[in-house]
């Protein structure tokens, strides 16, 4: 993900979501040596925060260390980052396709596009090395003939998509039957998108979310506001500090004539604001263009009138979104112990719905075989309820409870549960909360329902 | 998806999952004109089945009609196909990452690879048109110099991945800390993969599932069998006719020295068998190769011994999987009506867990405003329980119940519910089952629990 912070494309980029942020993080071999050059001050509070964030996300399996950051080839995720991103994408998907207010249908289109319809596409070609080698080996061509042949070959070659808009516009006509030609409706999709970067030979890659909303021209501006409000609410719902997520109009300069209005949802990173999502009121030009300007094919019912719909696009960058939530959720708390020594506690306070691991199970001292059996049963119960469990009790290395709690807090685990001798005797176990650090005693028969209720209560 | 049936690559392909099946379906402009040339007979029962399948999947929003089939550029999905594929991927993901028996972690890696490590990768290069044009425009180069420059450029250019194995092998070292260097464990991933095809300029694209399993050399063969059994069980769990899914050993010829043993899980399509998933016992060669042959870095604990693990790979083609379930689930039932006229009923009997739409809500005759209110409340209740609803009551066009049932059966909707005058008076509504066609009367307060129980009961 850090790849996006170090890239700066030499060409003018179509989509603000791919744009270089205001700050460069220079990656080094070891994450603790990363530094942020944007804050101006050396080792200010945001430097500390960024360093802690980078270190923690690597240590706690959100992002793997290594070459993908250094070379800026894009973003791999470790197991916890993968689950976090998956949870975010699931929430996004359900918030749209299971909406009670609007009709949005999910689609799934391929990564390559054949013809260049929308401005900006067609930059990154997918070429077969074998075919190229055959061209290079042709003996009786001069240089100009070779270039001519290569240009023709490349013209007929697919390119990687830069966004999901084109795919959705193509699916507009097949979708008309689904909605009985009634406006408004939307098509939702998530997927990888690509754009050239300033790293030679390495395109930027990002997981986009896209809602393409079809409505009458008169309502387009109202819908733009509706979706901006809805999307901002969505981002804030899962935030620890919701005010870090905000909304602003896109200036006429940024619009560049491509849309009549635009709104962006931005997140205040320690190094400055960056857009997470952009909304454009795009008119009907691109829809017409995609379908050969045949208005009759595109008409849809707006009440009693037949109209060619206008398009509102809502495009998000989920990789930057993951980063935003990680940044927003990391809290560093200083506290003094009995000996007046300062300790720093780092907690990844991810929203209960997004947290990759909901509960960790550990064993106290006692009859190992029996405690292990109980842990297995409890783990199974959680898994069957769809609750992700960290089976700490399977680890054979001795670790103190304090070390375990530090680790779980940094991983963002909501609750950790300790199964001990007491559990064998009375069925009671100790439940520690990440957010309050308070330890409660609960009966083993209650913990699953407790956790289910806790997560659902947060999901309102 | 049909794209995969019409492609035949001129080069030897690494992965059986991309291979051309035994049959070619020649696509035409209208799906009803598609034909299968493999069955030998003309218009035999499997021809009928294929024609019905193609027609139905297009009519019922599983697959959109149009150019992607005709040009073989890959596979787009309509809204129902998207949900079906998503449900399958979710089930696959949970069956592995929430397993109670084994430790499998999810990862998420990027679509491009920098260096060619595994045989077969590196064929499809992602080149920036702007960079190429700059090369073409260089004046003082002769042809050989130009070719030389282009070759260098391409060597330093990323290529699209052909599979997910390489990404997982790279994530092996960062994962060691996660498992405290204890074998066995696995890394799971789903994502797009690419391979050259015989369509000039159009690579084949497929959504793969990948489990890369690290274990001691002595247990690799046992684990290969374990995973083959587990995967076959998984495919059969959701099937109407489980015996169409089967398992067979990969011959030595097919192995081609790349693995010591292999197993494939195949589905019997009407036009012949095709592999859905392949399992290979790959040894440690590729793992060592990926990490510069440094054995010390790779060592992991197998009991008390430190060993370099062997790799078992389990690679699935989820696009072909979608097709297999659609084929397997489509039942054509002939029945005579009162006048002895033969009717054919088509039912897409997708497994309750996979069915894209679980319930359809329609309104009978009566006080429209009140019935609509009740329908809205019920729809909301389903949505909040995560049950996908088809809001038939929102449609303004008059359709007979018989037409609606035909449509819902073809869409694979598990139950359709009719809210009528009766519901206003007594809270009772009519519930029709897709599988039995039996209509029951149920109280509105019961239907959500009934459906939840029905789906969970099928998910065992």
Interface residues (C-beta under 8 A of the other chain):
Chain A: X11 X61 X64 X65 X66 X67 X68 X71 X73 X74 X75 X76 X77 X78 X79 X81 X82 X83 X85 X86 X93 X94 X97 X98 X100 X103 X105 X106 X107 X108 X109 X110 X111 X112 X114 X122 X123 X124 X125 X126 X127 X128 X129 X130 X131 X132 X136 X141 X142 X143 X146 X147 X150 X151 X153 X154 X156 X157 X158 X159 X160 X167 X170 X171 X174 X175 X177 X178 X180 X182 X189 X191 X192 X194 X196 X200 X201 X202 X203 X205 X376 X379 X380 X383 X386 X388 X391 X394 X395 X396 X397
Chain B: X11 X61 X64 X65 X66 X67 X68 X71 X73 X74 X75 X76 X77 X78 X79 X81 X82 X83 X85 X86 X93 X94 X97 X98 X99 X100 X103 X105 X106 X107 X108 X109 X110 X111 X112 X114 X122 X123 X124 X125 X126 X127 X128 X129 X130 X131 X132 X136 X141 X142 X143 X146 X147 X150 X151 X153 X154 X156 X157 X158 X159 X160 X167 X170 X171 X174 X175 X177 X178 X180 X182 X189 X191 X192 X194 X196 X200 X201 X202 X203 X205 X376 X379 X380 X383 X386 X388 X391 X394 X395 X396 X397
